[in-house]
């Protein structure tokens, strides 16, 4: 990948991390070896730590920014994990995937389709992702709508024969 990038061809960045780390380690070892050599002048020996300190000062703002971004990503991941756990809980409370499928096609917003498919034991293609169109067409659906780190479950276009059997599905998860 390094050779591809060097010659101007496309190089996939995720494959560049390891070669870059090896190059940094080799360069650091070479510089350390050069500075520790007794034949190196005193000025050059002092220049190494001064340059290293300068790099640390120069890169500190970027490091702080990356730490802030990473903390935000971690917080977002915690919220996503909480939502996914609450979806699992609400599906279990409603009698499981078989009860949901008996009452209608599971539908959620795009982005949550695969999660709903996993917990309802369906293929992703069998879970709807356009609630408005499904409701407008008169499709019998069970809508899993994300709301405030939780889920609202709503039934639409349910025939009268299934209303009593599926009334328990109007359960919401915890929020917040």
Secondary structure, 3 states (H helix, E strand, C coil): CHHHHHCCCCCCHHHHHHHHHHHHHHHHHHHHHHHHCCCCCHHHHHHHHHHHHHHHHHHHHHHHHHHHHHHHHHHHHHHHHHHHHHHHHHHHHCCCHHHHHHHCEEEECCCCHHHHHHHCCCCHHHCECCHHHHHHHCCCEEEEEEECCEEEEEEECCCHHHHHHHHHHCCCCCCC
